[in-house]
């Protein structure tokens, strides 16, 4: 089996030769640059500077030598620029807080604030609006103002949003995706399309503003979902016409619906706003293309899984098993025949960063024994592999997957 066949078999709930591996196939299943540097060294790969291709989460680019060394099965098809408007080109050296040298996009420029933080501006423009902030000696950027509830928040007029929804993805961006997919198709890997800023359910304001808006003005939100649904269906038509079967999996969106202890909002709100959207998107994809659909949502999502199943969703990521109600065995027993669990391979909050290599190995072994029977499982960490994970723990995770990830043939 090649990688593409392996991944598609798993999603179709057939047992492939081994559990497929995703490590770098999306910006929600990647490797932070510092950990990637340590991993490359442990694998005995060529010493060279790692590219920080996604500066928001400081993800390192998983290059082909890592793909081959680990047997990675999934590669990303993404636009040239995602967060902060920074195109992945014109690479230049940059030193992280601890002095580690990496490569960053040419327009990546930081300003040091009074408290010593690093500030990023949109597109690297010195006069652009502030968009990202990293505390001194930190590892990641936060969106500026992302978590602040604005008491005076006023949602944009629907007329303005209607005009935005009529705007099509630029031809240049689509052509970039087509060319990238054509190149990567030759590798035999499964390809996952992630156009996270051009597709997916709507949101205005930041997360707190949006949560309040859903409760306070549901009629406005109803109309907004209707507009965005029609816009995304038009985008799907263009994507299918341009990409065809060059990709295998469509990342629907990366919005989080869960916290550590509960969902962010009620099941009733989910069924009113989100389920109709996902149902129409999944239905269009499955009736017009061979693609599989993939959705990311951190936290406790147990209460939303029946609606995801009804909507026709194929894959759920990252399967945060440390959150409330996300017990691996219960998830597999109740939903394993209808959803492909993409992630959940190791506890990234407690075991992987803080356990011993032996504890990591055992954690992975147990999860594989739960998730892999009958297919419907793609191995990945729970969200990105974070900074400062001990390299011995990363290697223990990889070894456990090699030892226990095969199916009987």
N, C-alpha and C positions, 0 to 999 in steps of 0.2 A: 504494500500500500504506500502511495506517496502521501504527502501531508494533506493535500486537498481532499483526497479520498478518505483519509482518516478522520478529518474534521467533519465532513459531511455525513459520514456514517454515524458518528457520535450524535450529531444534531438530529438525525433521523431515527435515533434510539435503536441503532444497531451496534453491536460490539465490534470495534475495529481491532487491529493487531495490538495496539497499545492505546493508552489514554493520550489524547492530543495535548500538546503544551502550547500555551500562549504566554509569552514573556516579551512584551514590547509591541503587541499587535494593536494596541489602542493607547490613548493617553490616560486610561484608567487601569491599565495592566502593564505598565512599564517599569523602569528601574531608575531610581534617582542616581544622578551622575556619580556621586561619591561611592555608592555601592557598586555601580557598574565598573568603576575603575578597579575596585578591590576584586570583583568577580573576574574581570579580564586577567588580572595578575594570577589569580588562583588557577585559572584554566590554562595558563602558560601561553597566552596569546601575545601577539606583537604589541610592544609598548608604544602607544601613541595617545595623543590628547583626545579625550572623549568630547563629542559635540553635545552641548546642551540645546537640544532641538526644541524643547518646550519649556520656556523659562518660568512660567507660572509655578509649575511643580518641580522645576529644575531636573527634568528627565533627560537622561543620556540616550543618545541614539544607539539602538541595538543593531550593530553592523553585521555584515554577512558572516564574519568569522565566528561571532558569538552564536548566531543562528545555527551554523553547522555544528559547533562544539556541543551545544545543548540539545540539538534536535528540535528546535522551535518549529511549530507548524503553521503559525499565523503571521501574516505581514500586514502593515497598515497602508491603506490608500487614503491620504489626507491632503487637504489644501496646503499650499506653500506657507501660509501663516495662519495661526490659530489665536492664541491669547496675546493681548497687548499689541496686535498688529505688526509683529516682528517676523519678517520673511526669513526663511531658513536658507540663507545664502551669505556670501562674503564673510566667511568665518574668520574670527580673530581670537587671539589668546585673551584669557581673563582669569584672574585669581579669585577663588572663593575666600570666605572669611578665614579659613585655616591655612590659606596659602596654596591650596591645591590648584594646579593649572588645568583649565579646560578651554574648549572653544565655544564661543557664543556667536549668534548672528551679528553681522556687521553693524546693524542699527541698534543693537543692545547697548544702552548707555545708562549708567546709574548716577544719581546725584546723592550725596551724603547729607542727610538732614541734621538738624541741631542735636537730636538725640543719638546720632550715629547710624540711623537706619539707612537702607538703600531705597531710593525712590526711582521708579520707572515712569516714563511718560509715553502716551499713545504713539506707536510707530517709531519710537526713538527720537521724536521731534523735541528739541529743547524747549519749544514753546507749546507743546501739546499738553493736554490735560493729564494730571496724575492718574495712573491706572493701577500701579502695583507698588507695594511696600514690603520690604523684608527687614525685620528687626536686626539690630547689630548682633553678629555671631549666629544668625538664624540659618535655616536651610531652605526655606520656601518663601515665595511672595504671597501676600494676601491682596485681594482686590480692594482698592481704596473705597471705603464707605460701604463695603459689602454687607455688613451685619448690623448697620445702624437703621433703626426704625425712624422714618421721617414722619413726624406728626402732621406736617403740612403737605404730605405727598398727594399730588393730584395726577391721576392716570392720564395719559395722552388722549386727545380726542379720537374717537374711533375712525373718523374720516381720515385723519393723518395715518393711522395704522393701516387702514384699507389701502392707501396709496403705497405704503411700504410693502404690503403683502402682494401687490401687483408687480413688484420689482423682481425680475428674474435673476437667477444666478448669472454672473457675467460669463460670457463665452470663454474668456481667457482662463477663468478658474475651472470651468468644465473641461476645457482642452487639457489643462494641466493634469487633472484627475485621470482623463482618458490615457494620456501618454504614460503616466506613472503606472496605471493598471496594466497597460500593454507590456511594459518592461518587467513588472513583477510576475505577470502570468507565466512567464517562461521558467520561473523557479520551481513550479510544482507545489507551491505553498497555497494555503487557503488565504484569500484576500478579504479584508474587512474594510468597508468604506465608512469613514468617520468624517462627516461634514458637520461637526457639532454646532457651528454657529449659523448654518444655513438651513437647518432642518430641526424638527422636533416641536413639541407643544409650546404655546406662547408663555411669556412671562414679561411683565412690565415692572419697572422699579427693581429693587433688590429683593432678596428672599423674604425678609420680614414684611416689606411693603406688599408683596404679592400674596402672602398668606392672609394678611388682613383684607386685601381687596376681594379675595375669593369669598370671604365670609360677609363682607359689608356690601358688596355690589355684584351679586351673582349674575344679574342680567347683562351687565357689561362684560363679565368674563365669558358668559355663554356666547355672546356675539364675537368676542375676540377669538375664541376657540373655533367658531365657524369660519372666520376669515383665515385663520392660520391653517386649518385643515385643507381648505380649497387651495391655498398657496402651496402647501406641501405636496398635494396631489399633482399639481402642475410641475413642481420640481421633480417628482418621481418620474413623470413622463419624459422629461428632458434627460434625466440620469439614465433611464433605461435605453432611450434612443442613442445616447452617447456611449455608454459603457457596456450595454448588453451583458453577455455572460462573462465579461472580463473580471467581474468581482463575484464573490460568493455570499457575503454576509453584509447586510445593511445595518449600521449602527443608528437606531432610531433617535436616541438622545441619551444624554448623560446626566439628567437632572436627578438629584437625590430626593426621595420621598420619605426616608426614614431617619430617625435619630437613634441613639444608643438604646433608648427604652421604649420607643413607640413610633408610630407614624407621625409625619409632620402635620397631617390633617386627617379628617374623618374619612371612613370608607364611603360615606354618602357623597362627600364632595368629590372623591375620586371617581365614583361611578357616574356622577353628573357631568363632570368636565373632561376627565382624562380617558375613561373607558371608551366613549364614542370616538374620540380622536384615534386612539390606538387601534380600534376595531377597523376603522376605514383605511388606515395606513397599512395594517397587516393584510387586510383583505385585498387591497390593490396589489401589493407586492406578490402575494401568493397566487393571484389570478392572472398576473401579467408577466411574472418573471420566475426564474428558478431560485432567486435569492432567499436566504434565511434572514430573519429579523432578530435584532440583538438590542437589549435595553440595559443600561446601567442604573442602579439605584443603591446607594449605600444605606446602611442602617437596618432598622426593623421594617421589613416589607411583608411579613407573613399575612397580614390582613388584606393586602392588595393582590395576593397571588391568584385567588379565584377570578378576579377581573382580568388579570393579565392572561390567564389561560383562556377565558371566554373571548378575549380580543384576538387570539391567534398568535400571540408572541411565541417565538421559538426559543430564545436564549435569554437568561437572566444573569447579570453580573453585578457586583462581585461576590454575592452570597456571603454577607457579613455574619458569620455564624456566632460571633461574640455579642451580637445585639439580641434584644428580647425576642423570643419566639422563633429564633432562627436555628434551632437544633438541626444538625445535618441529617440525622437518621429520620426525624419526623418529616423534614422537607422532601427527602428522597422517597419516603414511603407514600406521602400524600400527593406529591406533584411530579415525581421523577419520570412517570410515563408520559407526561404532557409538556413539561418544560425541560430544556437542557440547562443544567447548572454550570455556569462558566465562571469558575473561581472557587472560593471556599477551600483551597488546597492546604492552607496552613493558617494558624491563628497569628495574624500579623500585629495584633495589639499586645499580646503577652508572650507567646511562645517563641516566635521567630526572632524578635529583637532581644529578648531577655532570658530565654531558656538555654539549656545546654544543647550541644549538637545531638546528643542522644534523645533528648526530649523533642527536638524538632523532627528528627527521623520518625519517632513513634507517632507524633501528631499527624504527620503526612501519611504514614502507613494506615492509621485508623480511618482517616478521611477517604483515602482511596478505596478501602474496603467497603465503605458506605456508599460512595457516589458512583463508582465505576460499573457495578453490575447492570447489564441491559443497555449499556451506552447511555446517552443523555448526559455526558459529562465531559468538559474540557478543563484541564488543570490550569490554574493560575493562582497567584497569591490573592489575598483579599485586598483589592485595590493595588496601587503601585508598591513595589519593593522599596522600602523607605531608606532614608539616610542612616548610616552608622549601624546597619545590621551586621553582626559579626560574620566574617567571611566563612568561618567554619560552619555556621548555621545555614548559610546559603548553600554550601556544598552538601551538607547533610540533607537538606530539602531535595536537592537535585538527585542525590544518590537514592533516596527513598522512592522517588518517582521512577527511577530506572529499575529498582529492585521489585517494586510492587505495582507498577503501572501497566504491566502486560496482561492481556487476556489469554485464556486457554485457547489454543488453536488445534 
